[in-house]
Amino acid sequence: MYNTIDRAGQNGSSKVRYAVVGLGWIAQQAVLPAFKGAAENSELVALVSDDATKLSELGDLYQIDQRYPYAAYDELLHSGTIDAVFIALPNALHREYTVKAAEAGIHILCEKPIANTSEDARAMIEAARTANVQLMIAYRLHFEEANLTAIEIAHSGDLGGLRAYNAMNTMNVKTGNVRLDEDLSGGSLEDVGIYCINAARYLFRAEPVEVVAMASSTDNPRFDEVDETISVVMRFPEDRLASFICSFGIANQSFYQVLGTKGDLLVKPGFGFDGDLVHMLTIDGKSQEKTFHKRDQFAAELLHFSRCVLTGEPVEPSGDEGLADILIIEAIHQSIQTRQPVALTLPVRSYRPSLDREIRVHAVRAPELVNAEPPKA
């Protein structure tokens, strides 16, 4: 049993008290507004940033009195005023801020990828286990209806035997965005390619056994540190193949398609959170379309994580789910560097997302951004 909180909130119901660490675009666009939809068991009580304007304006907007710079993070962790942190920092900072929280007995909900390296990921997992606190990675699509329904369709038999998967997740990232900093965020594979990897894993309900990849970049100075475009093929058991392209230099595109011997399912857009998601299902040459209306995917993951913190139920997607994706990403980078296929032997995970995990929360409009901007050009 994990550490749980024993504290009565309003109306006698317990709530998990959160600090959001990092107030960039994703925090402002999605995480902070999500607390309204997760108010049943989640409460935003503190903000952490070195940007005084963000702390002031966002603190006033959300009526948050506790406003901390990064240098005072330890003080916050030991203040007794929070139970959990939502880490929305650049990837390279995930380990430091997760380990500190764990050592202080604070539960951690961390944006994906879990970290830039498997070494950092393992350190985060071990820190949480040692401290007996929950560590969940923010795979929001594990609670979203369109993606969970796609898994059900893939394994219903309607598509026949599953044979292939194809996906694309691309955008033109603005010059100067942190996502173009190799040391801090890694590049398109870590930022948007990870969605393609994770979807292939949950659609096939298996782990890849081999990867082969290539990268390309133009002479655009945006890509001095990270690859512009990466193309990957992953071999899964039963000789199923999954291919995808991710890029920071291609027009916005988001879709995935799973193909079987009788038909296919196209989900487009496949990975977004700011609009409707659409299924195009084709079986024996006959097609039908279904639209899944926009929901608050971030509120859903907050609700799930808070419930696990309150009850002691182990979270999923856990740190181990995040580690699996990072091991695959490292193998992909190795393949790019060596120009050779790379074999993988990953632990088989008993956890796979399914439709019974769906959590529906109506979306709310995000406020205007404060000293932040979307990554897309």
C-alpha angles and dihedrals in degrees: 000000000000123000110280131194122248105200132120116226130188115327089013094289122126120239131190111238113220139197115201109217113205122023103211129129099296093047093050097038098046120355102055095044090048093070089075091062092042096048091118091081107354131076129185108219107153142034128203124199141122090227106097092195092055092048092049101044098036092042090055093044094052095032093240116158098183107082119165137181117223091257089064095049092109090051090054093047091055096039095094090230100103136052100188144016129219105210112209097163130124111288096254091061096052095091097051096047094041095050092048091051093048092050088054092052094252122142118236133219105182130189117242140292091054088222142326094263138034089235090060091043093054091048090053093048092048093048091053093046093048091050092043092234130134121260116189127175115221101246093156094179089068087077099038122108101222094052095042091049089051089058091051092050092047091055099037093086092241092114092047118226111355110242111158147014129199129185144167129196114173143149141164106252120209121249111264096024114142089238088073092057109098095200096049106035110005104224141269096322092059095039106041106357090067089070090058092048095047093046092052090051095051095041093051092034088221144089124254117252098197139017135194124184146172132198133202136186135183122220090267107132089225086079100051090113106025135038115262097215133012127192119196139184118193123192115215130191116286088036094281114158128212120190131181145165124214125182146166092203104054129085115272112286132158125174145117133198129197116199131199138174093271104033149325142248121219117195112194121202089021108173108029131115101191101071148012121309119220133207122206106190119188121185123172090347096307118115134200131179130214129184123212109202123231116278133178100263093178094054088051094056091045090053092050095045093047091050090054092048091050096046102032091238110150112256127239132224082047134178088274090062089053092048092054091057093047092051088053091047091052090051090050091053089048090053091050091051097044097033087226136110114263123214120223133202109187128173111259108245119221090204120084124160116253138180094265087070094063115127118189120207124163113243122244128206115261117233124241115292121256115215090333136096137192115270093232117097 
